[in-house]
Amino acid sequence: MPQLDTSTWLTTILSMFLALFITFQLKISKHNFHHNPELTVKMPKQNTPWETKWTKIYLPLSLPL
């Protein structure tokens, strides 16, 4: 039964990690990230009907027996 030659495994694994690292770096470098996301996202305040009314939520476990 022939022996398994493992002498090239280190080179194969290291080249795989290097290729994955380069691939991910290239994919990430193509994205445009905002410098300050707080300045770009400003949602207008919307008034909802239930904000002006007093409401109380009754949970089933909080009701008296």
All heavy atoms as an XYZ file, in Angstrom:
544
protein
N       0.857     -1.181      0.000
C       0.000      0.000      0.000
C       0.896      1.236      0.000
O       1.762      1.367      0.867
C      -0.887     -0.036      1.250
C      -1.876      1.063      1.308
S      -3.049      0.713      2.633
C      -3.815      2.268      2.738
N       0.691      2.172     -0.932
C       1.581      3.336     -1.011
C       1.312      4.324      0.125
O       0.186      4.428      0.629
C       1.236      3.947     -2.363
C      -0.123      3.459     -2.673
C      -0.268      2.124     -2.027
N       2.342      5.027      0.504
C       2.234      6.036      1.550
C       1.706      7.342      0.954
O       1.970      7.656     -0.211
C       3.602      6.273      2.196
C       4.115      5.079      2.973
C       3.272      4.829      4.210
O       2.828      5.765      4.858
N       3.029      3.577      4.526
N       0.982      8.100      1.778
C       0.436      9.380      1.343
C       1.531     10.436      1.452
O       2.129     10.619      2.518
C      -0.761      9.752      2.209
C      -1.485     11.041      1.860
C      -2.072     10.926      0.450
C      -2.586     11.313      2.856
N       1.808     11.118      0.356
C       2.850     12.142      0.338
C       2.266     13.454      0.857
O       1.405     14.058      0.221
C       3.376     12.318     -1.085
C       4.528     13.300     -1.127
O       5.140     13.537     -0.065
O       4.795     13.823     -2.217
N       2.722     13.875      2.030
C       2.198     15.100      2.653
C       3.195     16.237      2.577
O       3.037     17.243      3.259
C       1.838     14.838      4.122
O       3.004     14.391      4.805
C       0.741     13.804      4.235
N       4.216     16.126      1.771
C       5.253     17.150      1.733
C       4.756     18.446      1.094
O       5.297     19.512      1.371
C       6.482     16.640      0.985
O       6.133     16.328     -0.346
N       3.761     18.386      0.253
C       3.269     19.608     -0.413
C       2.050     20.211      0.271
O       1.528     21.218     -0.200
C       2.912     19.297     -1.873
O       1.902     18.282     -1.891
C       4.128     18.812     -2.637
N       1.585     19.614      1.366
C       0.389     20.126      2.024
C       0.586     21.537      2.575
O      -0.301     22.378      2.490
C      -0.053     19.183      3.141
C      -0.737     17.955      2.647
C      -0.780     17.490      1.370
C      -1.487     17.033      3.433
N      -1.502     16.328      1.307
C      -1.950     16.017      2.567
C      -1.803     16.942      4.769
C      -2.715     14.955      2.995
C      -2.564     15.887      5.204
C      -3.017     14.900      4.324
N       1.747     21.798      3.163
C       1.992     23.119      3.752
C       1.940     24.189      2.666
O       1.309     25.239      2.846
C       3.344     23.146      4.464
C       3.707     24.478      5.120
C       2.712     24.805      6.219
C       5.118     24.442      5.653
N       2.567     23.939      1.545
C       2.548     24.903      0.442
C       1.134     25.099     -0.088
O       0.709     26.234     -0.360
C       3.459     24.411     -0.704
O       4.739     24.116     -0.167
C       3.568     25.435     -1.791
N       0.375     24.036     -0.192
C      -0.998     24.132     -0.698
C      -1.880     24.931      0.254
O      -2.654     25.802     -0.168
C      -1.587     22.724     -0.889
O      -0.727     21.980     -1.738
C      -2.975     22.792     -1.479
N      -1.763     24.659      1.545
C      -2.597     25.348      2.533
C      -2.222     26.826      2.619
O      -3.098     27.703      2.663
C      -2.482     24.643      3.901
C      -3.130     23.273      3.816
C      -3.111     25.481      5.003
C      -2.901     22.403      5.031
N      -0.935     27.122      2.627
C      -0.523     28.521      2.702
C      -0.932     29.299      1.455
O      -1.373     30.447      1.554
C       0.990     28.615      2.919
C       1.482     28.183      4.296
C       2.990     28.269      4.372
C       0.842     29.010      5.387
N      -0.822     28.687      0.292
C      -1.240     29.386     -0.919
C      -2.756     29.562     -0.960
O      -3.257     30.574     -1.476
C      -0.753     28.640     -2.156
O      -1.348     27.365     -2.214
N      -3.505     28.633     -0.376
C      -4.955     28.774     -0.304
C      -5.329     29.955      0.590
O      -6.184     30.775      0.241
C      -5.587     27.494      0.250
C      -7.086     27.575      0.412
S      -7.776     26.273      1.425
C      -7.028     26.643      2.994
N      -4.678     30.063      1.767
C      -4.957     31.186      2.657
C      -4.575     32.513      2.010
O      -5.291     33.510      2.141
C      -4.230     31.028      3.994
C      -4.921     30.099      4.935
C      -4.243     29.031      5.495
C      -6.248     30.274      5.274
C      -4.878     28.165      6.365
C      -6.898     29.412      6.144
C      -6.205     28.355      6.687
N      -3.467     32.550      1.298
C      -3.055     33.766      0.628
C      -4.057     34.159     -0.463
O      -4.437     35.330     -0.588
C      -1.658     33.581      0.021
C      -1.090     34.793     -0.694
C      -0.886     35.930      0.294
C       0.204     34.428     -1.380
N      -4.525     33.191     -1.220
C      -5.507     33.473     -2.269
C      -6.832     33.962     -1.669
O      -7.453     34.893     -2.192
C      -5.727     32.226     -3.120
N      -7.265     33.339     -0.572
C      -8.501     33.791      0.077
C      -8.352     35.197      0.639
O      -9.270     36.019      0.533
C      -8.884     32.823      1.197
C      -9.522     31.519      0.749
C      -9.688     30.583      1.939
C     -10.859     31.776      0.099
N      -7.207     35.485      1.236
C      -6.970     36.816      1.793
C      -7.005     37.868      0.687
O      -7.664     38.914      0.827
C      -5.624     36.837      2.520
C      -5.272     38.174      3.082
C      -5.898     38.643      4.216
C      -4.322     38.968      2.460
C      -5.582     39.883      4.732
C      -3.999     40.201      2.962
C      -4.634     40.665      4.101
N      -6.330     37.607     -0.416
C      -6.316     38.561     -1.525
C      -7.719     38.728     -2.113
O      -8.146     39.841     -2.419
C      -5.303     38.112     -2.599
C      -3.889     38.243     -2.050
C      -5.459     38.916     -3.873
C      -2.832     37.637     -2.923
N      -8.449     37.640     -2.232
C      -9.809     37.713     -2.783
C     -10.714     38.571     -1.903
O     -11.444     39.433     -2.394
C     -10.401     36.303     -2.926
O      -9.520     35.508     -3.718
C     -11.771     36.344     -3.552
N     -10.664     38.343     -0.594
C     -11.511     39.123      0.305
C     -11.090     40.581      0.345
O     -11.926     41.480      0.447
C     -11.524     38.528      1.711
C     -12.437     37.352      1.839
C     -11.935     36.099      2.127
C     -13.796     37.488      1.672
C     -12.769     34.999      2.238
C     -14.648     36.396      1.785
C     -14.128     35.158      2.066
N      -9.794     40.851      0.278
C      -9.339     42.234      0.256
C      -9.836     42.953     -0.994
O     -10.239     44.111     -0.932
C      -7.807     42.291      0.322
C      -7.246     41.874      1.664
C      -7.668     42.803      2.771
O      -7.667     44.014      2.615
N      -8.051     42.237      3.893
N      -9.809     42.278     -2.114
C     -10.301     42.895     -3.341
C     -11.807     43.123     -3.295
O     -12.307     44.146     -3.768
C      -9.943     42.014     -4.545
C      -8.460     42.005     -4.929
C      -8.222     40.990     -6.031
C      -8.035     43.391     -5.370
N     -12.555     42.185     -2.704
C     -14.004     42.358     -2.601
C     -14.353     43.498     -1.655
O     -15.260     44.296     -1.918
C     -14.661     41.065     -2.132
C     -14.685     39.986     -3.194
C     -15.351     38.733     -2.688
C     -16.839     38.814     -2.715
N     -17.426     38.960     -4.038
N     -13.631     43.607     -0.550
C     -13.924     44.655      0.426
C     -13.526     46.020     -0.122
O     -14.187     47.022      0.136
C     -13.217     44.339      1.758
C     -13.894     43.148      2.419
C     -13.216     45.532      2.698
C     -13.212     42.650      3.661
N     -12.444     46.080     -0.880
C     -11.968     47.371     -1.376
C     -12.909     47.981     -2.410
O     -12.830     49.177     -2.678
C     -10.574     47.224     -1.974
O     -10.634     46.452     -3.158
N     -13.812     47.218     -2.988
C     -14.738     47.741     -3.986
C     -15.963     48.392     -3.362
O     -16.750     49.026     -4.056
C     -15.176     46.620     -4.933
C     -14.044     46.159     -5.816
C     -14.498     45.069     -6.757
C     -13.328     44.603     -7.613
N     -13.709     43.517     -8.511
N     -16.161     48.245     -2.057
C     -17.315     48.828     -1.389
C     -17.022     50.263     -0.985
O     -15.910     50.601     -0.604
C     -17.696     48.018     -0.143
C     -18.288     46.692     -0.463
N     -19.570     46.536     -0.920
C     -17.768     45.451     -0.391
C     -19.820     45.259     -1.118
N     -18.733     44.572     -0.807
N     -18.041     51.095     -1.055
C     -17.928     52.472     -0.604
C     -18.562     52.576      0.775
O     -19.771     52.398      0.933
C     -18.634     53.424     -1.575
C     -17.916     53.484     -2.902
O     -16.699     53.372     -2.950
N     -18.672     53.642     -3.975
N     -17.755     52.892      1.776
C     -18.249     53.034      3.130
C     -18.357     54.518      3.466
O     -17.496     55.326      3.099
C     -17.308     52.345      4.126
C     -17.255     50.864      3.963
C     -16.167     50.246      3.362
C     -18.298     50.069      4.404
C     -16.122     48.872      3.213
C     -18.265     48.698      4.259
C     -17.173     48.107      3.658
N     -19.403     54.879      4.188
C     -19.581     56.255      4.616
C     -18.621     56.551      5.759
O     -18.398     55.708      6.632
C     -21.013     56.509      5.060
C     -22.002     56.342      3.956
N     -22.107     57.230      2.910
C     -22.930     55.384      3.715
C     -23.058     56.835      2.090
N     -23.572     55.707      2.552
N     -18.095     57.760      5.762
C     -17.174     58.123      6.833
C     -17.909     58.310      8.153
O     -17.429     57.898      9.196
C     -16.415     59.395      6.468
C     -15.504     59.199      5.294
N     -14.383     58.418      5.349
C     -15.566     59.668      4.024
C     -13.782     58.413      4.171
N     -14.483     59.159      3.350
N     -19.048     58.965      8.101
C     -19.831     59.203      9.308
C     -21.285     58.858      8.998
O     -22.014     59.677      8.445
C     -19.703     60.664      9.751
C     -20.237     60.856     11.143
O     -20.779     59.931     11.742
N     -20.099     62.055     11.677
N     -21.738     57.665      9.358
C     -23.104     57.281      8.998
C     -24.180     58.097      9.697
O     -25.310     58.154      9.245
C     -23.176     55.806      9.392
C     -22.072     55.585     10.343
C     -21.022     56.606     10.039
N     -23.859     58.757     10.808
C     -24.876     59.544     11.509
C     -25.297     60.760     10.697
O     -26.418     61.233     10.802
C     -24.346     59.981     12.871
C     -24.065     58.813     13.796
C     -23.339     59.244     15.048
O     -23.013     60.430     15.169
O     -23.105     58.380     15.893
N     -24.411     61.278      9.880
C     -24.750     62.458      9.091
C     -25.572     62.101      7.861
O     -26.325     62.934      7.362
C     -23.464     63.167      8.659
C     -22.619     63.745      9.780
C     -21.343     64.339      9.201
C     -23.391     64.799     10.543
N     -25.426     60.907      7.368
C     -26.123     60.547      6.138
C     -27.528     60.010      6.393
O     -28.365     60.075      5.513
C     -25.327     59.501      5.355
O     -25.141     58.356      6.174
C     -23.973     60.052      4.925
N     -27.789     59.475      7.574
C     -29.096     58.876      7.859
C     -29.844     59.799      8.807
O     -29.571     59.855      9.995
C     -28.939     57.475      8.493
C     -30.298     56.900      8.823
C     -28.164     56.566      7.579
N     -30.784     60.554      8.250
C     -31.630     61.426      9.073
C     -33.069     61.162      8.677
O     -33.526     61.583      7.625
C     -31.270     62.894      8.870
C     -29.945     63.252      9.486
C     -29.732     64.737      9.501
C     -28.432     65.032     10.225
N     -28.186     66.460     10.344
N     -33.761     60.443      9.518
C     -35.149     60.110      9.250
C     -36.036     61.199      9.850
O     -35.828     61.615     10.988
C     -35.504     58.763      9.878
C     -34.670     57.619      9.350
S     -34.968     57.296      7.618
C     -36.623     56.688      7.697
N     -37.034     61.638      9.095
C     -37.955     62.628      9.661
C     -38.822     61.984     10.743
O     -39.168     60.813     10.672
C     -38.799     63.063      8.459
C     -38.679     61.930      7.491
C     -37.337     61.305      7.725
N     -39.129     62.775     11.748
C     -39.959     62.286     12.846
C     -41.400     62.182     12.384
O     -41.980     63.144     11.894
C     -39.859     63.254     14.024
C     -40.727     62.918     15.192
C     -40.084     61.867     16.057
C     -40.860     61.734     17.338
N     -41.567     60.523     17.482
N     -41.970     60.988     12.527
C     -43.354     60.784     12.122
C     -44.218     60.671     13.374
O     -43.929     59.888     14.264
C     -43.485     59.512     11.291
C     -42.763     59.581      9.963
C     -42.908     58.295      9.180
O     -43.393     57.305      9.696
N     -42.471     58.304      7.943
N     -45.264     61.461     13.394
C     -46.194     61.407     14.515
C     -47.196     60.287     14.278
O     -47.880     60.255     13.268
C     -46.928     62.735     14.671
C     -45.977     63.808     15.140
O     -45.008     63.503     15.828
N     -46.245     65.041     14.771
N     -47.274     59.408     15.229
C     -48.226     58.312     15.141
C     -49.387     58.606     16.078
O     -49.231     59.321     17.071
C     -47.561     56.980     15.511
O     -46.956     57.107     16.787
C     -46.499     56.615     14.488
N     -50.562     58.075     15.792
C     -51.736     58.394     16.618
C     -51.591     57.948     18.066
O     -52.146     58.557     18.969
C     -52.882     57.657     15.936
C     -52.376     57.124     14.660
C     -50.901     57.251     14.658
N     -50.851     56.869     18.305
C     -50.789     56.369     19.675
C     -49.752     57.099     20.513
O     -49.680     56.900     21.700
C     -50.497     54.870     19.677
C     -49.259     54.480     18.922
C     -48.000     54.503     19.383
C     -49.195     54.019     17.583
N     -47.130     54.098     18.408
C     -47.839     53.777     17.286
C     -50.144     53.781     16.599
C     -47.413     53.312     16.056
C     -49.711     53.316     15.372
C     -48.372     53.092     15.102
N     -48.965     57.974     19.919
C     -48.005     58.734     20.723
C     -48.699     59.855     21.503
O     -48.217     60.266     22.555
C     -46.912     59.321     19.830
C     -45.932     58.291     19.349
C     -44.843     58.888     18.481
O     -44.938     60.086     18.138
O     -43.916     58.156     18.154
N     -49.779     60.345     20.979
C     -50.462     61.448     21.653
C     -51.483     60.968     22.674
O     -51.969     61.766     23.457
C     -51.165     62.328     20.611
O     -52.066     61.506     19.869
C     -50.149     62.947     19.658
N     -51.821     59.702     22.679
C     -52.828     59.186     23.592
C     -52.162     58.423     24.728
O     -51.077     57.872     24.575
C     -53.787     58.237     22.861
C     -54.591     58.894     21.777
C     -55.462     57.869     21.100
C     -56.238     58.491     19.951
N     -57.027     57.499     19.238
N     -52.869     58.392     25.856
C     -52.400     57.604     26.978
C     -52.928     56.188     26.815
O     -54.134     55.984     26.661
C     -52.911     58.181     28.294
C     -52.480     57.386     29.476
C     -51.302     57.498     30.126
C     -53.215     56.350     30.136
N     -51.246     56.606     31.159
C     -52.399     55.883     31.182
C     -54.461     55.759     29.948
C     -52.803     54.860     32.035
C     -54.858     54.750     30.799
C     -54.025     54.314     31.826
N     -52.018     55.261     26.788
C     -52.423     53.866     26.643
C     -51.770     53.038     27.724
O     -50.701     53.379     28.234
C     -52.007     53.302     25.267
O     -50.602     53.422     25.135
C     -52.703     54.029     24.148
N     -52.416     51.969     28.069
C     -51.865     51.047     29.054
C     -52.025     49.640     28.501
O     -53.079     49.285     27.988
C     -52.586     51.172     30.386
C     -51.955     50.331     31.461
C     -52.594     50.585     32.810
C     -51.911     49.759     33.866
N     -52.469     49.994     35.190
N     -50.968     48.868     28.615
C     -50.991     47.502     28.118
C     -51.222     46.575     29.307
O     -50.495     46.634     30.292
C     -49.668     47.154     27.417
C     -49.452     48.077     26.234
C     -49.649     45.709     26.970
C     -48.087     47.963     25.609
N     -52.243     45.741     29.210
C     -52.543     44.780     30.252
C     -52.017     43.418     29.835
O     -52.441     42.870     28.822
C     -54.059     44.692     30.499
C     -54.614     45.927     31.136
C     -55.206     46.900     30.361
C     -54.554     46.082     32.511
C     -55.733     48.041     30.947
C     -55.064     47.216     33.098
C     -55.646     48.188     32.315
O     -56.156     49.300     32.902
N     -51.093     42.926     30.619
C     -50.590     41.585     30.370
C     -51.480     40.565     31.053
O     -52.028     40.839     32.111
C     -49.164     41.457     30.884
C     -48.130     42.365     30.214
C     -46.787     42.227     30.903
C     -48.007     42.005     28.743
N     -51.640     39.397     30.497
C     -52.492     38.381     31.135
C     -52.012     38.003     32.529
O     -52.812     37.720     33.408
C     -52.421     37.188     30.188
C     -51.964     37.732     28.884
C     -51.161     38.949     29.196
N     -50.724     38.008     32.767
C     -50.228     37.627     34.070
C     -50.387     38.719     35.121
O     -50.282     38.470     36.311
C     -48.754     37.209     33.964
C     -48.490     35.970     33.113
C     -46.995     35.722     32.996
C     -49.169     34.757     33.692
N     -50.594     39.954     34.692
C     -50.719     41.061     35.641
C     -52.168     41.295     36.078
O     -52.420     42.144     36.902
C     -50.133     42.326     35.061
O     -50.904     42.723     33.957
N     -53.129     40.590     35.503
C     -54.528     40.779     35.870
C     -54.789     40.124     37.236
O     -54.225     39.091     37.570
C     -55.428     40.152     34.812
C     -55.403     40.812     33.437
C     -56.228     40.012     32.449
C     -55.933     42.220     33.533
N     -55.671     40.714     38.023
C     -55.985     40.090     39.322
C     -56.783     38.804     39.117
O     -57.514     38.639     38.144
C     -56.825     41.155     40.020
C     -57.345     42.033     38.937
C     -56.349     41.966     37.807
N     -56.646     37.932     40.084
C     -57.354     36.645     40.007
C     -58.808     36.772     40.388
O     -59.255     37.486     41.154
C     -56.669     35.623     40.903
C     -55.262     35.268     40.454
C     -54.616     34.337     41.458
C     -55.322     34.566     39.107
